[in-house]
């Protein structure tokens, strides 16, 4: 290895250390508590030297978010059945993406907190190509929803509305979990995280399918609506049986509550 390559590797290692310190401070103190002095003290570096790498704290946060959003997209693409080119049933693809979303949040709570729970100005950076599902997580979800629409799911609903509803449901479960990770005693008897993630994911998928059927039938035709809802639930169950999501920290399977709800529908 030449001297220039060694210097570049050392520079990148230092930047990683600086960004890790930035993330930790944001998580501990919030954006108002983030200063260049605080970061410099955390990495045992002089403030003047820190300015050689980042112009100000805004640039620090932009660089941090760019790195974390890219890693987020990579994890959402990690499961084979999540890829848009995979021969997976559309609903199974959405399940796989949802489970990977949960996996990222729980494995990287500080990153998730900064990305989705901190009031900071997020700039995804040059490494992320908007609209490219390989690097843009939202594009992956939106295109996966479009494939589901093309296959006959969620008829009449807007692609972005469906994608954002799925996102909101999972974010609610995960943000509550992350906010309580350090609480030794919880006054609320929380169900297991796995149950909460699975129930939210299955409920929202079945619910959006039923909502689309309801809007398609209008106020009249209750028997048609009931048949459509039953067919949707049966179709999603068959797709799940045909394309089981691989075992993971949070497994992709319908909970008893979700199955009872689909039968009652």
N, C-alpha and C positions, 0 to 999 in steps of 0.2 A: 504494500500500500504506500503510495506517494504521500509527501507532506501535505499537498493540497487536499487530497482525499481525506486524510486524517483530520485536518482542520475543519473540513465540511462536516464530518461525522461528529466531531466535538461540538460544533455550532448547533447541529440539529438536536443533539442530546441535551444541550443547555436549554434550547427553546422548549423542548418537551418538559424539562424540569420547571421552567418558568410558567408554562401553561398549566401544569398540574398544580402548582402553587396558587395560580389565579383561580382555578376551579374550586380549590379548597377554601379560599378566602371568600369567594362569592357564596358558597354554601353556608359558611359559618356566620358571615357578617352582612351578606347582601351586597347589592351594587354600591350603595352609599359607603360601605366600609372597605371597598376596594380602592387602594391607592398604590402608586408605583413604589412608595416607601415600604408598604406592607409586603408587597411581592418581593422586593429586594431583600428585606429582612428574612423572609421565609426561605429564600434560596441562598442566603448568606452571600449576597452579591451587592456591589455598590449601585446606588441609584443611577449614577452617571453611566456606568457600564450597561445597566438595564436599558437605558434609552438608546443604546446602539442597536438593540434588537427590536424594540417596539417604541413608537413615537409617543404614545400615551395609553391610558387605560382603555379607551375605546378601541384602539387597535388591538390591544391584548384580548379583549372580549370577542372581537370579530374573528381573530385567529383561533381562539378557543372554540367558538361555536362552529366555525368551518370544519375543524378537525372532528368534532363530536358528531355533527350532522352527517358527515361522510361515513364515519364508523357506524352510525345508526342505520344508514341505508344499506351498508354491507351486511349487517346482521339481519335485516328484513329480507334480504335476498339469499340468506345462507341456506335455508331449507330447500331441498331440490324441488318440492312441489309448489314453493312460493314463486318460482321464476315464471315469468309470463310465457316463456316458450315451452314450459313443462306441459306434459300431457296429463294435467290434473283437472279434476272437476272444479268448476269456478268457485263453488262455495268452499270446497276443501282448500283452494288456494287462499281465499280470504281468511279461513281459519288459521292456516299456517302463518300468514303474515301477522295476524293478530297475536298469535302465541309468541312469535319472535319479538314483536313489540313489547309484550310483557316481560320477556326474558331480558331484553336490553335494559328496561327500566329497573328491574330488580338487581341485575348484575352490576349496573352502573348508576346508582341512585344520585350521586353528585352531578354526573353529566346530565341526567334527565332533569334534575331540579333546575339547573342553569338553563337548559334548552327550552323547557316547557313551563316552568313554575316561577322563574325569576323575571322581574320587570326590566329586562335589558333589551337594548336595540340589537336584534340578531341579524347578522349578515352572513349568509351561508358560504360566501367565499368563492374564489375562482375555481377551486377543485370540483365544485358541484355544478353540473350542467343541468339547468332547470329543464324539466321535461324528460330527462334521461333516467329511467327507472333503476339503472345501476348505481347512480350516485344521488338521486333525488328521491327520498323516501315517499314524499307525497305523490309524486308521479307514479311510483310503483303501485300504491294503493288505488289511486284513481284509475289507472289502466286495468288493474285487476277487477275493479268494479265494472268497468266498461265491458270486459270479457264476460262477466256475469250477466250484464244487461243483454249482450249479444246472444247469450245462450237462453234467454227467456226469463231470467230472474229479475225481480224488482221492476216489472213493466210500468212504464210511464213516469218513473222517478228520475230525478236529475243525478247524473254521475257524481258530481261534487257534493251534493247534499247527502247521498248515501255514504260516501267516503268520510265526510266530516262527522256524520252521526256515529259511524263505527269508531272513529278516532276519539270522539268525546266520551263515549261509553267506557272505553278502556282507560282513557286518561283519568276518569273519575275514580275508578277502582285503584289505579296505580298511584295516583297522587295522594290518596288517603293512606295507602300503605307506606309510602315514602315519608310522609309527614309524621307517621307514628313509629318509625323504625327504632328510634332511640328512647321511646317511652317504656319504662320498665313495667308499669302497670296500666293496662288499658281498661277504662271504665265501661267501654262498650264491648260486649262479648263477640268479637269479630269471628266470622267463619274463616276457614283456611283460605289463604291467598289463592290456591289452586281452584277451590270451589267458586270463589268470587269472580276470578278471571273467566273460568269456563261458563258460569251462569250468565255473566254479562255478555260474553261473546255469542253464545247460543241464543240467548233471549233477543239480542238486538238483530241478529240475522233472521230469526223467525219472525220477529216483530216487523221488520222492514218488508219482508216478503208478504206478510199478511196485510200491511198497510197498502202496499201496491195493489193487492187483489181487491181490497175494499174500495179504493179510489176508482179502480177500473170498473167495478160493478155499480157504483153509485148508491143512492139511498135505497133503491128497490133491489130485489133479487137476493134476499138473504140466503136462500138455498144455494145459489150460485157462489156466493161469497164463502159459505161454509165448505163447499166442495173444493173451491180454489185454495183455501187455507189448508185443508187436509192434504190436497195434492202437493202443495208446496212443501209441507212438512215431510211427506213421504218421499218426495224427490230429493230433498236435502239429506234425509236419512240414508237413502240408497246410495247417493254420491259419497257420503261419508264411509259407508261400508266398503264401497269399491275402491276408495283411495284413502286409506287410513293414514293420518299424519304420524310421522315417526315419533317414537318416544322422546320426551324432552322434560326439562324441569317442570313445566306446566303442560300436562298432556292434553291433546285435542280429543276430547270425548264429551258427549252430551251428558249433563248431570241428570240425576233422577228428576229434579224439579223441572228442568227444561223439557225432558221427555214427557212428563205428565202434562206440562203446558201445551205441547204440540198435539197430544192426544185430545185434550179438552177442546183445542181449536177446531 
